[in-house]
Amino acid sequence: MFAFATLFSPRRPDPKLRPYRDEVAALDAVAAGKKAMLFTSYTPGARFTALVRAATARGLAVTLHDPDGSEPNVYVLPLDQTWRIAALDALRETALVDGNWTLASEALESLLLGYTAAQRARWIEAFRARQAAFSCQTVYALLTREQRDAVTALGHRCFGSPVGLTLFFHTGEYDVRADAAKRIPKGHTLARVGFDWDVVDALFADKSGIATATITPRTAARAAAAIRSNVQLLTGARWK
């Protein structure tokens, strides 16, 4: 059997996804008008006191906002930008009408938080490389040419006849390798799809390292209903 683990490598933080080295740098960007706000969680104590002092020294307002009664969010921003807080509340209240958070919702939230177009594009590109969709587990499969053609013929909505197909994913902080397309067996294509977490817990064996689940006639219907994204195929270094 092909060693699925060879397709993965440990996740490495991408410094390009952190446009500001720390909160002080982010506050400087907000004060300079290069960023709309600083958003963080509330932690009582010296850290919060230092944040308030740094914000007021730059002429910025600090707003504690607790929309659901759990833990306050902290927004540091100019007073003329406080409309963004209400807009974020509206987005988070309505974005899940179809079930999952989407890339469009993520992009809008990033816009409201004040990230630039280049920063948003880099963040979305990194997410697309790492996951099939939000709020689900990304699982993988090696498809034969016939299985790949069936996925394409069905508009990438499902695997077609999935019985006998083995799904897998790495349970650790691992991502698919950049050269994964060169590592798979000849005549196969690596596919991925978002899978409902509850079904993952029920179907997958061996939750340490590589978790696998081979679809049987008994589990085929449940597996098909668990799909939360389109079936994406790895072409070169990109998912399509």
C-alpha positions in Angstrom: 0.0 0.0 0.0 1.2 3.5 -0.8 2.6 5.3 2.3 0.2 8.3 2.7 2.5 9.9 5.2 5.0 10.7 2.5 2.7 13.3 1.1 2.8 15.5 4.2 5.4 17.6 6.0 5.3 19.5 9.3 3.5 22.9 9.1 5.8 25.8 9.1 4.6 29.3 10.1 4.6 31.7 7.2 6.0 35.1 8.3 4.3 36.8 5.3 0.9 36.0 7.0 1.9 38.2 10.0 2.0 41.7 8.5 2.9 43.3 11.9 5.6 41.9 14.2 3.7 42.7 17.4 0.8 44.7 18.8 2.9 47.9 19.1 3.6 47.8 15.3 -0.1 47.2 14.6 -1.1 50.1 16.8 1.4 52.3 14.9 -0.2 51.2 11.6 -3.7 52.1 13.0 -2.5 55.5 14.2 -0.9 56.2 10.8 -4.1 55.2 9.0 -2.5 52.2 7.3 -4.8 49.8 9.2 -8.4 50.4 10.4 -8.2 48.7 13.8 -6.5 46.3 16.1 -8.7 43.4 17.1 -7.7 41.1 20.0 -9.2 39.1 22.9 -9.6 40.5 26.4 -7.1 39.3 29.0 -7.3 41.1 32.3 -4.0 42.2 33.8 -0.8 43.9 32.9 -1.1 43.1 29.1 -4.4 44.8 28.8 -3.2 47.8 30.9 -0.2 48.2 28.6 -2.4 48.0 25.5 -4.7 50.7 26.8 -1.8 53.0 27.6 -0.2 52.4 24.2 -3.5 53.1 22.5 -4.3 56.3 24.3 -0.8 57.5 23.7 -1.6 57.3 20.0 -5.0 59.0 20.3 -6.9 55.8 19.7 -10.1 54.5 21.4 -10.3 51.2 23.1 -13.7 49.4 22.9 -14.6 46.3 24.8 -17.5 44.6 23.1 -19.2 41.4 24.3 -21.9 40.5 21.8 -22.6 37.0 23.1 -22.0 37.3 26.8 -18.9 35.1 26.8 -15.6 37.0 26.6 -15.2 40.6 25.5 -13.5 41.4 22.2 -11.1 44.3 22.2 -11.1 46.8 19.4 -8.5 49.6 19.2 -9.4 52.1 16.5 -10.0 55.8 15.7 -13.5 56.9 16.8 -14.6 57.5 13.2 -14.0 53.8 12.5 -16.3 52.3 15.3 -18.9 51.5 12.6 -16.8 48.5 11.7 -17.7 46.8 15.0 -21.4 46.8 14.2 -20.6 45.6 10.6 -18.5 42.7 12.1 -21.4 41.8 14.3 -23.8 41.8 11.4 -21.4 39.6 9.3 -20.9 37.1 12.1 -24.7 36.9 12.8 -25.6 36.2 9.1 -22.6 34.5 7.5 -23.6 31.0 8.6 -27.1 31.0 7.0 -26.0 28.1 4.7 -24.0 26.3 7.3 -20.3 27.0 6.9 -18.2 30.1 7.0 -17.0 30.8 3.4 -14.0 32.4 1.8 -16.2 35.4 0.9 -17.1 35.8 4.6 -13.4 35.5 5.5 -12.5 38.2 2.9 -15.2 40.6 4.2 -14.1 40.1 7.8 -10.5 40.8 6.9 -11.6 43.9 5.0 -13.5 45.2 8.0 -10.6 44.4 10.3 -8.6 46.8 8.1 -6.2 44.5 6.2 -5.0 45.6 2.8 -6.0 44.0 -0.5 -2.5 42.4 -0.8 -2.7 41.1 2.8 -6.2 39.7 2.2 -5.2 38.0 -1.0 -2.1 36.4 0.7 -4.3 35.1 3.5 -6.9 33.6 1.2 -4.3 32.0 -1.0 -2.6 30.4 2.1 -6.0 29.1 3.3 -6.8 27.6 -0.1 -3.5 25.8 -0.1 -4.1 24.4 3.3 -7.8 23.5 3.5 -10.7 22.5 1.3 -13.2 24.6 3.3 -14.0 26.1 6.6 -15.6 24.3 9.6 -14.8 20.8 8.4 -11.9 18.3 8.2 -10.0 18.2 4.9 -9.6 14.6 3.8 -7.7 13.2 0.9 -7.9 10.3 -1.6 -5.8 8.9 -4.4 -7.9 8.6 -7.5 -7.4 6.4 -10.6 -7.9 8.0 -14.0 -11.4 6.6 -14.1 -12.2 8.0 -10.7 -10.8 11.4 -11.6 -12.8 11.5 -14.8 -16.0 10.6 -12.8 -15.3 13.5 -10.5 -14.9 15.9 -13.4 -18.0 14.6 -15.2 -20.0 15.2 -12.0 -18.8 18.8 -11.7 -16.6 18.0 -8.7 -19.7 17.7 -6.5 -18.8 14.2 -5.3 -16.6 11.1 -5.9 -19.2 9.3 -8.0 -19.2 5.7 -6.8 -17.0 5.9 -3.7 -17.2 2.2 -2.5 -13.6 0.9 -2.0 -12.1 4.4 -2.0 -9.7 5.1 0.9 -9.9 8.5 2.5 -7.0 9.8 4.7 -5.6 12.8 6.5 -2.8 13.6 8.8 -3.9 14.2 12.4 -1.0 16.4 13.4 0.1 19.9 12.4 1.1 18.8 8.9 0.3 20.1 5.4 0.5 18.5 2.0 4.0 18.8 0.6 4.7 21.3 -2.1 5.9 18.5 -4.3 3.1 16.0 -3.4 2.0 15.7 -7.1 5.4 14.2 -7.9 5.2 11.7 -5.1 1.9 10.0 -5.9 1.8 6.7 -7.8 1.8 7.0 -11.6 -1.7 7.2 -13.1 -3.2 8.6 -9.9 -4.4 12.1 -8.9 -4.5 13.4 -5.3 -8.0 14.7 -4.4 -9.3 16.5 -1.3 -12.7 17.4 0.1 -14.1 19.0 3.2 -15.7 16.3 5.4 -18.2 16.7 8.3 -16.4 16.4 11.6 -19.0 14.1 13.2 -18.7 11.7 10.3 -14.9 11.8 10.6 -15.1 10.8 14.3 -17.4 7.9 13.3 -15.7 6.5 10.2 -12.0 7.1 10.6 -9.7 4.7 12.3 -6.3 5.4 14.0 -6.5 9.0 15.1 -2.8 9.4 15.6 -0.5 10.0 12.5 -2.4 9.1 9.4 -6.2 8.4 9.9 -7.9 6.3 7.2 -11.4 5.2 6.3 -12.2 2.9 3.4 -15.7 3.5 2.1 -17.9 0.4 2.2 -21.5 -0.2 0.8 -22.7 0.3 4.4 -20.9 3.7 4.8 -21.2 5.1 1.2 -24.4 7.1 1.7 -23.2 8.6 5.0 -19.8 9.5 3.5 -21.5 11.2 0.5 -23.7 13.2 2.8 -20.7 14.3 4.8 -19.1 16.2 1.9 -18.9 20.0 2.8 -17.0 21.3 -0.3 -16.4 20.5 -3.9 -13.9 17.7 -4.7 -10.6 19.4 -5.5 -7.8 17.9 -7.6 -4.2 18.6 -7.2 -2.7 19.9 -10.4 1.0 20.8 -10.1 1.1 22.8 -6.9 -2.5 24.1 -7.0 -5.9 22.7 -6.0 -8.6 23.0 -8.7 
